[in-house]
Amino acid sequence: MPTVAITDFTFPDLSIEESILRPEGIEIVSFKEKRTPAELAGLVRDVDAVIAQFAPVNAEVVNAMGKAKAIVRYGIGYDNVDTATARERGIPVCNIPDYCVDEVADHTLAFILAITRQVVPNALHVRDGKWGLATPITAMQALKYLTVGIVGFGRIGREVVKRLVAFKARVLVFDPVVDASQITGAGAEAAKSFDDLLAQSDILSPHCPSLPATKQMFNAAAFAKMKSGAVFINVGRGDLADSAALTAALQSGHLAAAALDVFDPEPIPAGHPLLAMPNVIIASHIASASPSAVRTLRETAARLALKAVRGEPLSNVVNGVV
C-alpha cells in the first residue's frame, strides 16, 4: 500500500488529509509533534511522499528517504527543508504559496494600525480603570502622513501595498527582481535601493522568503540606517531579522516600536526582553490563520502528495526538480 508520511502537524487531527488520501488506497503515518532528525529518518524511510510542517527535514532526513517522490511543505516558506539535498536526490520540494495571502496582508495592517493608533496600550489603560491617552500624543499617527517601506513585491507584498494605498500612506517598495513599472502601477514608489528604503521609511515591513540573501537582512547595520523613531513589522520569517540587533535597537530607543508574528528562534524564549516591552506586540506565528486558509493549506498539501504518489506533474516545485 502506498504511504504518505506527515512529519508533524498543529491541527487537531488529520481528517482532511485522510479524506483525500485514504479513498485512494494511501496510508498515512505521522508524528504529531516535532521529532529529532533520527526519528524522522525512520518515519520517512519507506514512504512514497512526505508532508512537513515545522519539523527539520535536513540532509539526514532527506537522505533517509528510500523512495519518496516529493516533499510537500505545509506553508509558503520552506527553509526547514534541505532543498539542495532533495535536488541532489531528485526529489521535488513543493510549497503552498497562495493559501493565506489575504490573511497575512490583513495581519500586517492590523499590526501597523495597532501601533500607529496605540490600540494595545490604550485598551490596557482603560482596563486598569484609567481614562485618556495611555501614551504621548506624538505616538498617535495617521497613515496618511507616514511612509511605509515594503521589502518584497510578491503575492503578499502586493496585497499589503493595496491596503496601504487605500489608507493614503506613501508606500515605498524594494524588490530588485521586479520592474519598477509594476510597483508604480500599484500606486507605490520603487525605492532606489535597500538603503534608500531604510532611510525614508517610518514603518518597515519585509515580505520576502528566507533565503541566504535575505537571512538577517535586518541586522544592526540596517537598523542603524532606519529613521530614529521608526517601526519594524515582521509577519514573514523570523530569521529575516537579527533578533539581538532588533532588541538592541528597541532598547536604545532608536526604533520606537515593533510588531512581530515571527521570531528567531520560535517560540520566543521565556524571559526575553522583548516580552516585557510595552511598545512591542508579539503574536505566536498566527498571521496565516483562518478556517478557509487552513483548509486550503491541508487540502492542497494532500492533493500534491497524491499527485506525487501517482507520478503526476507537480505544481509549486521550489527546488528545480522536474
C-alpha positions in Angstrom: 0.0 0.0 0.0 1.4 3.5 -0.9 2.2 5.6 2.2 2.5 9.3 2.9 4.4 10.4 6.0 3.4 13.6 7.8 6.3 14.7 9.9 4.4 17.0 12.3 1.2 19.0 12.4 -0.5 21.6 14.6 -4.1 20.7 13.6 -6.4 18.8 15.9 -6.3 15.7 13.6 -5.6 14.6 10.1 -9.2 14.1 9.0 -8.9 16.4 6.0 -5.8 14.7 4.7 -7.3 11.3 5.4 -10.4 12.2 3.4 -8.3 12.8 0.3 -5.7 10.1 0.6 -7.4 7.1 2.1 -10.1 6.7 -0.5 -7.2 6.4 -3.0 -5.7 3.5 -1.0 -2.9 5.6 0.5 -1.9 5.0 4.1 -0.8 7.9 6.4 1.9 7.6 9.0 2.7 10.6 11.2 4.1 12.2 14.2 2.1 14.9 15.9 4.9 16.9 17.5 8.3 17.8 16.0 10.9 14.9 16.5 14.6 14.6 16.1 16.1 14.0 12.7 17.0 10.4 13.6 13.3 9.7 14.5 12.1 11.5 11.3 14.6 9.4 9.2 12.9 6.3 10.5 9.4 7.7 9.7 10.2 8.6 6.1 12.5 5.7 5.1 10.0 3.7 3.1 7.2 6.2 2.3 6.1 7.4 -1.2 5.7 11.1 -0.3 6.4 13.4 2.7 4.4 16.3 4.1 6.2 18.5 6.6 5.1 21.5 8.7 7.8 22.7 11.1 10.0 19.6 11.5 13.6 19.8 10.4 13.8 17.9 7.2 17.5 18.2 7.0 20.1 16.3 4.9 19.9 13.3 7.3 16.2 13.1 6.9 16.2 13.6 3.1 18.9 11.0 2.6 16.9 8.5 4.5 14.1 8.7 2.0 14.3 5.5 0.0 11.6 6.1 -2.5 9.8 9.4 -1.7 8.6 11.1 -4.9 8.0 14.5 -3.3 8.4 16.6 -0.1 5.4 19.0 0.4 5.7 21.8 2.9 2.6 22.9 4.8 3.1 26.6 4.1 4.7 29.3 1.9 8.2 29.2 3.4 10.4 26.1 3.1 13.5 26.9 5.0 13.1 23.9 7.3 13.6 21.6 4.3 17.1 21.0 2.8 16.1 21.7 -0.8 19.6 21.3 -2.1 20.0 17.8 -0.8 16.5 17.0 -2.1 17.6 18.3 -5.5 20.7 16.2 -5.5 18.4 13.2 -4.7 16.0 14.1 -7.5 13.1 14.7 -5.0 10.9 17.7 -5.8 10.1 20.1 -2.9 6.7 21.8 -3.2 5.3 24.7 -1.1 1.8 26.2 -1.0 2.3 29.8 -1.9 -1.2 31.2 -2.1 -3.3 29.8 0.7 -3.1 32.7 3.2 -2.3 35.9 1.2 -5.2 37.9 2.4 -4.9 36.7 6.0 -1.2 37.8 6.2 -1.8 41.1 4.4 -4.7 41.8 6.8 -2.5 40.9 9.8 0.2 43.3 8.6 -2.3 46.1 8.5 -3.6 45.1 11.9 -0.1 45.4 13.4 0.6 48.7 11.6 -2.7 50.2 12.8 -2.4 48.8 16.3 0.9 50.6 16.7 0.1 53.9 14.9 -3.2 54.2 16.8 -1.7 52.8 20.0 -4.6 50.3 20.3 -3.0 47.9 22.9 -1.6 50.5 25.4 -4.9 52.4 25.4 -7.0 49.2 25.8 -4.9 48.1 28.8 -5.0 51.7 30.2 -8.8 51.6 30.3 -8.9 48.1 31.6 -6.8 49.3 34.5 -9.5 51.8 35.4 -7.8 54.8 33.8 -9.1 57.3 31.1 -7.4 59.4 28.5 -4.3 58.8 26.4 -2.0 56.0 27.7 0.9 57.2 25.6 2.2 60.7 24.4 0.0 62.1 21.7 3.1 62.1 19.4 2.7 58.3 19.3 -0.7 58.6 17.7 -0.2 58.8 13.9 -2.3 58.7 10.8 -1.0 56.6 7.9 -1.8 59.4 5.5 1.3 61.2 6.8 3.6 58.3 7.0 5.9 56.5 4.6 5.7 52.7 4.8 8.5 50.6 3.3 7.8 47.2 1.9 10.6 44.7 1.1 9.3 42.1 -1.5 6.6 42.6 -4.1 5.3 39.1 -4.3 1.7 37.9 -3.7 1.6 39.2 -0.1 3.6 42.3 -0.6 1.3 43.4 -3.4 -1.8 42.9 -1.2 -0.2 44.9 1.6 0.5 47.7 -0.8 -3.1 47.7 -1.9 -4.3 48.1 1.6 -1.8 50.8 2.5 -2.7 52.8 -0.6 -6.3 52.7 0.4 -5.2 54.3 3.7 -3.5 57.1 1.8 0.0 56.2 3.0 3.1 56.9 0.9 4.4 53.4 0.1 7.9 52.6 -0.9 8.8 49.2 -2.3 12.2 47.5 -2.6 12.3 44.3 -4.8 15.4 44.0 -7.0 13.7 41.4 -9.3 10.5 43.3 -10.0 10.3 46.0 -12.7 9.7 49.5 -11.2 6.7 49.9 -13.6 4.8 47.1 -11.7 5.4 48.9 -8.4 4.3 52.3 -9.7 1.3 50.7 -11.4 0.1 49.6 -8.0 0.2 53.1 -6.6 3.5 52.8 -4.8 7.0 54.1 -5.4 10.1 52.0 -6.2 12.9 52.6 -3.8 16.3 53.3 -5.4 18.0 50.8 -3.1 17.6 48.9 0.2 19.4 51.7 2.0 17.1 54.3 0.4 14.1 52.3 1.7 15.7 52.2 5.2 16.4 55.9 5.3 12.9 57.0 4.2 10.5 54.6 5.9 8.6 55.5 9.1 7.4 51.9 9.1 9.1 49.0 7.6 7.7 45.5 6.8 9.5 42.7 4.9 7.5 40.3 2.8 10.2 38.1 1.3 11.2 34.5 1.7 14.0 33.3 3.9 16.9 32.7 1.6 20.7 33.0 2.0 20.5 36.6 0.6 17.7 37.7 2.9 18.5 36.0 6.2 19.2 38.7 8.9 19.0 41.4 6.2 17.6 43.4 9.1 20.8 43.4 11.2 22.5 46.1 13.4 23.7 48.0 10.3 20.3 48.0 8.7 18.5 49.1 11.9 21.1 51.9 12.4 20.2 53.2 8.9 16.5 53.4 9.7 14.9 56.7 10.9 15.0 57.4 14.6 11.6 56.5 15.9 10.8 54.1 13.0 8.6 51.0 13.5 9.6 47.4 12.4 6.9 44.9 11.4 7.6 41.3 10.7 4.9 38.7 9.7 7.2 36.9 7.2 10.0 34.8 8.6 11.7 35.2 11.9 15.3 35.0 10.6 14.9 38.0 8.3 15.8 40.0 11.4 18.8 39.6 13.7 16.9 39.2 17.0 19.7 40.6 19.1 20.1 43.6 16.9 16.4 44.3 16.9 16.3 44.0 20.7 19.2 46.5 21.0 17.6 49.0 18.6 14.4 48.9 20.6 16.2 49.1 24.0 18.2 52.1 22.8 15.1 53.9 21.6 16.3 54.2 18.0 13.3 52.1 17.0 10.1 53.3 18.5 8.1 50.1 18.3 7.9 46.7 16.7 5.2 44.1 16.0 6.3 40.5 15.4 4.3 37.5 14.4 7.5 35.5 13.8 10.8 35.3 15.7 14.1 33.6 15.6 14.1 31.2 17.4 10.5 30.2 17.8 8.8 30.2 20.2 10.5 33.3 21.6 12.4 32.2 24.7 10.7 32.8 28.1 12.0 35.9 29.8 13.2 37.5 26.5 13.5 41.3 26.9 11.0 42.0 24.1 8.3 40.3 26.1 8.4 43.0 28.7 8.5 46.0 26.4 5.1 47.8 26.2 6.0 49.1 22.7 6.3 45.6 21.2 3.5 43.4 20.1 4.3 39.7 19.8 2.0 37.1 18.3 2.6 33.3 18.0 3.0 32.9 14.3 -0.7 33.2 13.6 -0.9 35.7 10.7 -1.8 32.9 8.2 -4.7 31.6 10.3 -8.3 31.4 9.2 -10.7 28.4 8.8 -10.6 28.7 5.0 -6.9 29.2 4.8 -6.1 26.2 6.9 -8.5 24.0 5.0 -7.0 25.2 1.7 -3.5 24.5 3.1 -4.3 21.0 4.1 -6.3 20.0 1.1 -3.6 21.3 -1.3 -0.8 19.5 0.6 -2.7 16.2 0.5 -3.5 16.6 -3.2 0.1 17.4 -4.0 1.2 14.2 -2.2 -1.5 12.3 -4.0 -0.1 13.5 -7.4 3.4 12.6 -6.3 2.3 9.0 -5.4 0.6 8.7 -8.8 3.6 10.1 -10.7 1.6 13.1 -12.0 3.2 16.5 -12.7 3.6 18.7 -9.6 3.0 22.4 -9.1 4.8 24.8 -6.9 8.2 23.0 -7.1 10.7 25.2 -5.4 14.0 23.3 -5.9 14.0 22.9 -9.7 13.3 19.1 -9.8 11.0 18.3 -12.7 
